[in-house]
């Protein structure tokens, strides 16, 4: 019972810390070669030739 409470407390604290970090400014990140940033889905998408 105590082990469960400690685990629950640890998980809730780590989630709180992650949410607190969300206020930072955006950073630039490149997509892998052969892919391009898709603003609609907010992910890197493979380049397809048609």
BAKEVO-560576 format. One record per residue: residue number from 1; residue in one letter; chain; z, y, x of N, C-alpha, C, CB in turn. Coordinates in steps of 0.2 Angstrom, whole numbers. Glycine has a CB too. Layout:
BEGIN
<pt><num>NUM</num><residuo>A</residuo><cadena>A</cadena><n_Z>Z</n_Z><n_Y>Y</n_Y><n_X>X</n_X><ca_Z>Z</ca_Z><ca_Y>Y</ca_Y><ca_X>X</ca_X><c_Z>Z</c_Z><c_Y>Y</c_Y><c_X>X</c_X><cb_Z>Z</cb_Z><cb_Y>Y</cb_Y><cb_X>X</cb_X></pt>
...
//
This chain:
BEGIN
<pt><num>1</num><residuo>X</residuo><cadena>A</cadena><n_Z>0</n_Z><n_Y>-6</n_Y><n_X>4</n_X><ca_Z>0</ca_Z><ca_Y>0</ca_Y><ca_X>0</ca_X><c_Z>0</c_Z><c_Y>6</c_Y><c_X>4</c_X><cb_Z>6</cb_Z><cb_Y>0</cb_Y><cb_X>-5</cb_X></pt>
<pt><num>2</num><residuo>X</residuo><cadena>A</cadena><n_Z>4</n_Z><n_Y>6</n_Y><n_X>9</n_X><ca_Z>5</ca_Z><ca_Y>12</ca_Y><ca_X>14</ca_X><c_Z>-2</c_Z><c_Y>13</c_Y><c_X>18</c_X><cb_Z>11</cb_Z><cb_Y>12</cb_Y><cb_X>18</cb_X></pt>
<pt><num>3</num><residuo>X</residuo><cadena>A</cadena><n_Z>-5</n_Z><n_Y>7</n_Y><n_X>20</n_X><ca_Z>-11</ca_Z><ca_Y>7</ca_Y><ca_X>24</ca_X><c_Z>-16</c_Z><c_Y>10</c_Y><c_X>19</c_X><cb_Z>-13</cb_Z><cb_Y>0</cb_Y><cb_X>26</cb_X></pt>
<pt><num>4</num><residuo>X</residuo><cadena>A</cadena><n_Z>-17</n_Z><n_Y>9</n_Y><n_X>13</n_X><ca_Z>-22</ca_Z><ca_Y>11</ca_Y><ca_X>9</ca_X><c_Z>-21</c_Z><c_Y>19</c_Y><c_X>8</c_X><cb_Z>-21</cb_Z><cb_Y>8</cb_Y><cb_X>2</cb_X></pt>
<pt><num>5</num><residuo>X</residuo><cadena>A</cadena><n_Z>-15</n_Z><n_Y>21</n_Y><n_X>7</n_X><ca_Z>-13</ca_Z><ca_Y>28</ca_Y><ca_X>6</ca_X><c_Z>-15</c_Z><c_Y>32</c_Y><c_X>13</c_X><cb_Z>-6</cb_Z><cb_Y>30</cb_Y><cb_X>5</cb_X></pt>
<pt><num>6</num><residuo>X</residuo><cadena>A</cadena><n_Z>-14</n_Z><n_Y>29</n_Y><n_X>19</n_X><ca_Z>-16</ca_Z><ca_Y>33</ca_Y><ca_X>25</ca_X><c_Z>-23</c_Z><c_Y>33</c_Y><c_X>26</c_X><cb_Z>-13</cb_Z><cb_Y>29</cb_Y><cb_X>31</cb_X></pt>
<pt><num>7</num><residuo>X</residuo><cadena>A</cadena><n_Z>-27</n_Z><n_Y>28</n_Y><n_X>24</n_X><ca_Z>-34</ca_Z><ca_Y>28</ca_Y><ca_X>24</ca_X><c_Z>-37</c_Z><c_Y>33</c_Y><c_X>19</c_X><cb_Z>-37</cb_Z><cb_Y>21</cb_Y><cb_X>22</cb_X></pt>
<pt><num>8</num><residuo>X</residuo><cadena>A</cadena><n_Z>-34</n_Z><n_Y>33</n_Y><n_X>13</n_X><ca_Z>-37</ca_Z><ca_Y>38</ca_Y><ca_X>8</ca_X><c_Z>-36</c_Z><c_Y>45</c_Y><c_X>11</c_X><cb_Z>-34</cb_Z><cb_Y>37</cb_Y><cb_X>2</cb_X></pt>
<pt><num>9</num><residuo>X</residuo><cadena>A</cadena><n_Z>-30</n_Z><n_Y>46</n_Y><n_X>14</n_X><ca_Z>-29</ca_Z><ca_Y>53</ca_Y><ca_X>17</ca_X><c_Z>-33</c_Z><c_Y>55</c_Y><c_X>22</c_X><cb_Z>-21</cb_Z><cb_Y>53</cb_Y><cb_X>19</cb_X></pt>
<pt><num>10</num><residuo>X</residuo><cadena>A</cadena><n_Z>-34</n_Z><n_Y>50</n_Y><n_X>27</n_X><ca_Z>-39</ca_Z><ca_Y>51</ca_Y><ca_X>32</ca_X><c_Z>-46</c_Z><c_Y>53</c_Y><c_X>30</c_X><cb_Z>-39</cb_Z><cb_Y>45</cb_Y><cb_X>37</cb_X></pt>
<pt><num>11</num><residuo>X</residuo><cadena>A</cadena><n_Z>-48</n_Z><n_Y>49</n_Y><n_X>25</n_X><ca_Z>-55</ca_Z><ca_Y>50</ca_Y><ca_X>22</ca_X><c_Z>-56</c_Z><c_Y>57</c_Y><c_X>19</c_X><cb_Z>-57</cb_Z><cb_Y>44</cb_Y><cb_X>18</cb_X></pt>
<pt><num>12</num><residuo>X</residuo><cadena>A</cadena><n_Z>-51</n_Z><n_Y>59</n_Y><n_X>15</n_X><ca_Z>-51</ca_Z><ca_Y>65</ca_Y><ca_X>12</ca_X><c_Z>-51</c_Z><c_Y>71</c_Y><c_X>16</c_X><cb_Z>-46</cb_Z><cb_Y>66</cb_Y><cb_X>6</cb_X></pt>
<pt><num>13</num><residuo>X</residuo><cadena>A</cadena><n_Z>-47</n_Z><n_Y>70</n_Y><n_X>22</n_X><ca_Z>-47</ca_Z><ca_Y>75</ca_Y><ca_X>27</ca_X><c_Z>-53</c_Z><c_Y>76</c_Y><c_X>31</c_X><cb_Z>-41</cb_Z><cb_Y>74</cb_Y><cb_X>32</cb_X></pt>
<pt><num>14</num><residuo>X</residuo><cadena>A</cadena><n_Z>-56</n_Z><n_Y>71</n_Y><n_X>32</n_X><ca_Z>-63</ca_Z><ca_Y>71</ca_Y><ca_X>36</ca_X><c_Z>-68</c_Z><c_Y>74</c_Y><c_X>31</c_X><cb_Z>-65</cb_Z><cb_Y>64</cb_Y><cb_X>38</cb_X></pt>
<pt><num>15</num><residuo>X</residuo><cadena>A</cadena><n_Z>-68</n_Z><n_Y>73</n_Y><n_X>25</n_X><ca_Z>-73</ca_Z><ca_Y>76</ca_Y><ca_X>20</ca_X><c_Z>-72</c_Z><c_Y>83</c_Y><c_X>20</c_X><cb_Z>-72</cb_Z><cb_Y>73</cb_Y><cb_X>13</cb_X></pt>
<pt><num>16</num><residuo>X</residuo><cadena>A</cadena><n_Z>-65</n_Z><n_Y>85</n_Y><n_X>20</n_X><ca_Z>-64</ca_Z><ca_Y>92</ca_Y><ca_X>19</ca_X><c_Z>-66</c_Z><c_Y>96</c_Y><c_X>26</c_X><cb_Z>-56</cb_Z><cb_Y>93</cb_Y><cb_X>19</cb_X></pt>
<pt><num>17</num><residuo>X</residuo><cadena>A</cadena><n_Z>-65</n_Z><n_Y>93</n_Y><n_X>31</n_X><ca_Z>-68</ca_Z><ca_Y>96</ca_Y><ca_X>38</ca_X><c_Z>-75</c_Z><c_Y>97</c_Y><c_X>37</c_X><cb_Z>-66</cb_Z><cb_Y>92</cb_Y><cb_X>44</cb_X></pt>
<pt><num>18</num><residuo>X</residuo><cadena>A</cadena><n_Z>-79</n_Z><n_Y>92</n_Y><n_X>35</n_X><ca_Z>-86</ca_Z><ca_Y>92</ca_Y><ca_X>35</ca_X><c_Z>-88</c_Z><c_Y>98</c_Y><c_X>30</c_X><cb_Z>-89</cb_Z><cb_Y>85</cb_Y><cb_X>32</cb_X></pt>
<pt><num>19</num><residuo>X</residuo><cadena>A</cadena><n_Z>-85</n_Z><n_Y>99</n_Y><n_X>24</n_X><ca_Z>-87</ca_Z><ca_Y>104</ca_Y><ca_X>20</ca_X><c_Z>-85</c_Z><c_Y>111</c_Y><c_X>23</c_X><cb_Z>-83</cb_Z><cb_Y>103</cb_Y><cb_X>13</cb_X></pt>
<pt><num>20</num><residuo>X</residuo><cadena>A</cadena><n_Z>-80</n_Z><n_Y>111</n_Y><n_X>27</n_X><ca_Z>-78</ca_Z><ca_Y>118</ca_Y><ca_X>30</ca_X><c_Z>-84</c_Z><c_Y>120</c_Y><c_X>35</c_X><cb_Z>-72</cb_Z><cb_Y>117</cb_Y><cb_X>33</cb_X></pt>
<pt><num>21</num><residuo>X</residuo><cadena>A</cadena><n_Z>-87</n_Z><n_Y>115</n_Y><n_X>38</n_X><ca_Z>-93</ca_Z><ca_Y>117</ca_Y><ca_X>43</ca_X><c_Z>-99</c_Z><c_Y>119</c_Y><c_X>39</c_X><cb_Z>-94</cb_Z><cb_Y>111</cb_Y><cb_X>47</cb_X></pt>
<pt><num>22</num><residuo>X</residuo><cadena>A</cadena><n_Z>-100</n_Z><n_Y>119</n_Y><n_X>33</n_X><ca_Z>-106</ca_Z><ca_Y>120</ca_Y><ca_X>30</ca_X><c_Z>-108</c_Z><c_Y>128</c_Y><c_X>30</c_X><cb_Z>-106</cb_Z><cb_Y>118</cb_Y><cb_X>23</cb_X></pt>
<pt><num>23</num><residuo>X</residuo><cadena>A</cadena><n_Z>-103</n_Z><n_Y>132</n_Y><n_X>32</n_X><ca_Z>-105</ca_Z><ca_Y>139</ca_Y><ca_X>31</ca_X><c_Z>-108</c_Z><c_Y>142</c_Y><c_X>38</c_X><cb_Z>-98</cb_Z><cb_Y>143</cb_Y><cb_X>31</cb_X></pt>
<pt><num>24</num><residuo>X</residuo><cadena>A</cadena><n_Z>-110</n_Z><n_Y>138</n_Y><n_X>42</n_X><ca_Z>-113</ca_Z><ca_Y>140</ca_Y><ca_X>48</ca_X><c_Z>-120</c_Z><c_Y>142</c_Y><c_X>47</c_X><cb_Z>-113</cb_Z><cb_Y>134</cb_Y><cb_X>54</cb_X></pt>
<pt><num>25</num><residuo>X</residuo><cadena>A</cadena><n_Z>-123</n_Z><n_Y>145</n_Y><n_X>52</n_X><ca_Z>-130</ca_Z><ca_Y>147</ca_Y><ca_X>51</ca_X><c_Z>-135</c_Z><c_Y>141</c_Y><c_X>52</c_X><cb_Z>-132</cb_Z><cb_Y>153</cb_Y><cb_X>56</cb_X></pt>
<pt><num>26</num><residuo>X</residuo><cadena>A</cadena><n_Z>-141</n_Z><n_Y>142</n_Y><n_X>50</n_X><ca_Z>-146</ca_Z><ca_Y>136</ca_Y><ca_X>51</ca_X><c_Z>-148</c_Z><c_Y>136</c_Y><c_X>58</c_X><cb_Z>-152</cb_Z><cb_Y>138</cb_Y><cb_X>46</cb_X></pt>
<pt><num>27</num><residuo>X</residuo><cadena>A</cadena><n_Z>-150</n_Z><n_Y>130</n_Y><n_X>60</n_X><ca_Z>-153</ca_Z><ca_Y>129</ca_Y><ca_X>66</ca_X><c_Z>-160</c_Z><c_Y>126</c_Y><c_X>66</c_X><cb_Z>-148</cb_Z><cb_Y>124</cb_Y><cb_X>70</cb_X></pt>
<pt><num>28</num><residuo>X</residuo><cadena>A</cadena><n_Z>-164</n_Z><n_Y>127</n_Y><n_X>71</n_X><ca_Z>-171</ca_Z><ca_Y>125</ca_Y><ca_X>71</ca_X><c_Z>-171</c_Z><c_Y>118</c_Y><c_X>74</c_X><cb_Z>-175</cb_Z><cb_Y>129</cb_Y><cb_X>75</cb_X></pt>
<pt><num>29</num><residuo>X</residuo><cadena>A</cadena><n_Z>-174</n_Z><n_Y>113</n_Y><n_X>71</n_X><ca_Z>-175</ca_Z><ca_Y>106</ca_Y><ca_X>73</ca_X><c_Z>-182</c_Z><c_Y>104</c_Y><c_X>72</c_X><cb_Z>-170</cb_Z><cb_Y>101</cb_Y><cb_X>69</cb_X></pt>
<pt><num>30</num><residuo>X</residuo><cadena>A</cadena><n_Z>-185</n_Z><n_Y>101</n_Y><n_X>77</n_X><ca_Z>-192</ca_Z><ca_Y>99</ca_Y><ca_X>77</ca_X><c_Z>-193</c_Z><c_Y>92</c_Y><c_X>74</c_X><cb_Z>-195</cb_Z><cb_Y>99</cb_Y><cb_X>84</cb_X></pt>
<pt><num>31</num><residuo>X</residuo><cadena>A</cadena><n_Z>-198</n_Z><n_Y>91</n_Y><n_X>71</n_X><ca_Z>-200</ca_Z><ca_Y>84</ca_Y><ca_X>68</ca_X><c_Z>-203</c_Z><c_Y>80</c_Y><c_X>74</c_X><cb_Z>-205</cb_Z><cb_Y>84</cb_Y><cb_X>62</cb_X></pt>
<pt><num>32</num><residuo>X</residuo><cadena>A</cadena><n_Z>-203</n_Z><n_Y>73</n_Y><n_X>73</n_X><ca_Z>-205</ca_Z><ca_Y>69</ca_Y><ca_X>78</ca_X><c_Z>-213</c_Z><c_Y>70</c_Y><c_X>79</c_X><cb_Z>-204</cb_Z><cb_Y>61</cb_Y><cb_X>77</cb_X></pt>
<pt><num>33</num><residuo>X</residuo><cadena>A</cadena><n_Z>-216</n_Z><n_Y>68</n_Y><n_X>84</n_X><ca_Z>-223</ca_Z><ca_Y>68</ca_Y><ca_X>85</ca_X><c_Z>-227</c_Z><c_Y>64</c_Y><c_X>79</c_X><cb_Z>-226</cb_Z><cb_Y>66</cb_Y><cb_X>92</cb_X></pt>
<pt><num>34</num><residuo>X</residuo><cadena>A</cadena><n_Z>-232</n_Z><n_Y>67</n_Y><n_X>76</n_X><ca_Z>-235</ca_Z><ca_Y>64</ca_Y><ca_X>71</ca_X><c_Z>-232</c_Z><c_Y>65</c_Y><c_X>64</c_X><cb_Z>-235</cb_Z><cb_Y>56</cb_Y><cb_X>72</cb_X></pt>
<pt><num>35</num><residuo>X</residuo><cadena>A</cadena><n_Z>-228</n_Z><n_Y>70</n_Y><n_X>64</n_X><ca_Z>-225</ca_Z><ca_Y>72</ca_Y><ca_X>57</ca_X><c_Z>-224</c_Z><c_Y>79</c_Y><c_X>57</c_X><cb_Z>-218</cb_Z><cb_Y>68</cb_Y><cb_X>56</cb_X></pt>
<pt><num>36</num><residuo>X</residuo><cadena>A</cadena><n_Z>-223</n_Z><n_Y>82</n_Y><n_X>51</n_X><ca_Z>-223</ca_Z><ca_Y>89</ca_Y><ca_X>50</ca_X><c_Z>-217</c_Z><c_Y>90</c_Y><c_X>45</c_X><cb_Z>-229</cb_Z><cb_Y>92</cb_Y><cb_X>48</cb_X></pt>
<pt><num>37</num><residuo>X</residuo><cadena>A</cadena><n_Z>-214</n_Z><n_Y>96</n_Y><n_X>45</n_X><ca_Z>-209</ca_Z><ca_Y>98</ca_Y><ca_X>40</ca_X><c_Z>-211</c_Z><c_Y>99</c_Y><c_X>33</c_X><cb_Z>-205</cb_Z><cb_Y>104</cb_Y><cb_X>43</cb_X></pt>
<pt><num>38</num><residuo>X</residuo><cadena>A</cadena><n_Z>-209</n_Z><n_Y>96</n_Y><n_X>28</n_X><ca_Z>-210</ca_Z><ca_Y>97</ca_Y><ca_X>21</ca_X><c_Z>-205</c_Z><c_Y>101</c_Y><c_X>18</c_X><cb_Z>-212</cb_Z><cb_Y>90</cb_Y><cb_X>18</cb_X></pt>
<pt><num>39</num><residuo>X</residuo><cadena>A</cadena><n_Z>-206</n_Z><n_Y>107</n_Y><n_X>17</n_X><ca_Z>-201</ca_Z><ca_Y>112</ca_Y><ca_X>14</ca_X><c_Z>-199</c_Z><c_Y>109</c_Y><c_X>7</c_X><cb_Z>-204</cb_Z><cb_Y>119</cb_Y><cb_X>14</cb_X></pt>
<pt><num>40</num><residuo>X</residuo><cadena>A</cadena><n_Z>-203</n_Z><n_Y>106</n_Y><n_X>3</n_X><ca_Z>-202</ca_Z><ca_Y>104</ca_Y><ca_X>-4</ca_X><c_Z>-196</c_Z><c_Y>99</c_Y><c_X>-4</c_X><cb_Z>-208</cb_Z><cb_Y>101</cb_Y><cb_X>-7</cb_X></pt>
<pt><num>41</num><residuo>X</residuo><cadena>A</cadena><n_Z>-197</n_Z><n_Y>94</n_Y><n_X>1</n_X><ca_Z>-192</ca_Z><ca_Y>88</ca_Y><ca_X>1</ca_X><c_Z>-187</c_Z><c_Y>89</c_Y><c_X>6</c_X><cb_Z>-196</cb_Z><cb_Y>82</cb_Y><cb_X>2</cb_X></pt>
<pt><num>42</num><residuo>X</residuo><cadena>A</cadena><n_Z>-188</n_Z><n_Y>94</n_Y><n_X>10</n_X><ca_Z>-183</ca_Z><ca_Y>96</ca_Y><ca_X>16</ca_X><c_Z>-182</c_Z><c_Y>90</c_Y><c_X>21</c_X><cb_Z>-176</cb_Z><cb_Y>98</cb_Y><cb_X>13</cb_X></pt>
<pt><num>43</num><residuo>X</residuo><cadena>A</cadena><n_Z>-188</n_Z><n_Y>87</n_Y><n_X>22</n_X><ca_Z>-188</ca_Z><ca_Y>81</ca_Y><ca_X>27</ca_X><c_Z>-194</c_Z><c_Y>82</c_Y><c_X>31</c_X><cb_Z>-188</cb_Z><cb_Y>74</cb_Y><cb_X>23</cb_X></pt>
<pt><num>44</num><residuo>X</residuo><cadena>A</cadena><n_Z>-195</n_Z><n_Y>78</n_Y><n_X>36</n_X><ca_Z>-201</ca_Z><ca_Y>77</ca_Y><ca_X>40</ca_X><c_Z>-205</c_Z><c_Y>72</c_Y><c_X>37</c_X><cb_Z>-199</cb_Z><cb_Y>75</cb_Y><cb_X>48</cb_X></pt>
<pt><num>45</num><residuo>X</residuo><cadena>A</cadena><n_Z>-211</n_Z><n_Y>73</n_Y><n_X>36</n_X><ca_Z>-216</ca_Z><ca_Y>69</ca_Y><ca_X>33</ca_X><c_Z>-222</c_Z><c_Y>67</c_Y><c_X>38</c_X><cb_Z>-219</cb_Z><cb_Y>72</cb_Y><cb_X>27</cb_X></pt>
<pt><num>46</num><residuo>X</residuo><cadena>A</cadena><n_Z>-224</n_Z><n_Y>61</n_Y><n_X>38</n_X><ca_Z>-230</ca_Z><ca_Y>59</ca_Y><ca_X>42</ca_X><c_Z>-236</c_Z><c_Y>63</c_Y><c_X>40</c_X><cb_Z>-231</cb_Z><cb_Y>51</cb_Y><cb_X>42</cb_X></pt>
<pt><num>47</num><residuo>X</residuo><cadena>A</cadena><n_Z>-240</n_Z><n_Y>64</n_Y><n_X>46</n_X><ca_Z>-246</ca_Z><ca_Y>68</ca_Y><ca_X>44</ca_X><c_Z>-251</c_Z><c_Y>63</c_Y><c_X>42</c_X><cb_Z>-248</cb_Z><cb_Y>72</cb_Y><cb_X>51</cb_X></pt>
<pt><num>48</num><residuo>X</residuo><cadena>A</cadena><n_Z>-255</n_Z><n_Y>64</n_Y><n_X>37</n_X><ca_Z>-260</ca_Z><ca_Y>59</ca_Y><ca_X>34</ca_X><c_Z>-266</c_Z><c_Y>63</c_Y><c_X>35</c_X><cb_Z>-258</cb_Z><cb_Y>57</cb_Y><cb_X>27</cb_X></pt>
<pt><num>49</num><residuo>X</residuo><cadena>A</cadena><n_Z>-271</n_Z><n_Y>59</n_Y><n_X>37</n_X><ca_Z>-278</ca_Z><ca_Y>62</ca_Y><ca_X>38</ca_X><c_Z>-282</c_Z><c_Y>59</c_Y><c_X>32</c_X><cb_Z>-282</cb_Z><cb_Y>60</cb_Y><cb_X>44</cb_X></pt>
<pt><num>50</num><residuo>X</residuo><cadena>A</cadena><n_Z>-285</n_Z><n_Y>64</n_Y><n_X>28</n_X><ca_Z>-289</ca_Z><ca_Y>61</ca_Y><ca_X>22</ca_X><c_Z>-296</c_Z><c_Y>62</c_Y><c_X>23</c_X><cb_Z>-287</cb_Z><cb_Y>65</cb_Y><cb_X>16</cb_X></pt>
//
